Amino acid sequence: MTAGTGRMSAVSHLLDRHLLKLIVLSYGLAAAYPALGLWIKDAEILHLVSPHGGVAMTPPKLLLALLLLNAGLRVRVADRADRPPPRRDDRRSGDEPGRPAGRDDARPAGLAQSRRGGGRLP
């Protein structure tokens, strides 16, 4: 085991054991010192300049970028590639052919059936 893996394991173990306490502590600090949170929100970590303008990287933007990157990395592309694309069919499976679209078609299936069934719920 390398030193980096050992540190990550220790941090993961610490978060597993004390996550609820850390969350409560962070809310307590935010209630006691709201100016600190406002300062962190507006702090500029990095300023990127392009020919079309500049972009300021703030902690909320950075955390959102890391969250989306993590979510994207966890998607299994092989699982998604095996599935056929969804069909775009105008009719739902429970509709009768030739029946005009009425008011019941806009409701969820359970409500539409209960209305046709004399007001009884399924």
Secondary structure as GFF3:
##gff-version 3
##sequence-region A 1 122
A	DSSP	alpha_helix	3	32	.	.	.	ID=ss1
A	DSSP	alpha_helix	34	42	.	.	.	ID=ss2
A	DSSP	beta_strand	46	50	.	.	.	ID=ss3
A	DSSP	beta_strand	53	57	.	.	.	ID=ss4
A	DSSP	alpha_helix	59	74	.	.	.	ID=ss5
A	DSSP	alpha_helix	77	82	.	.	.	ID=ss6
A	DSSP	three_ten_helix	103	106	.	.	.	ID=ss7
A	DSSP	alpha_helix	109	116	.	.	.	ID=ss8
###
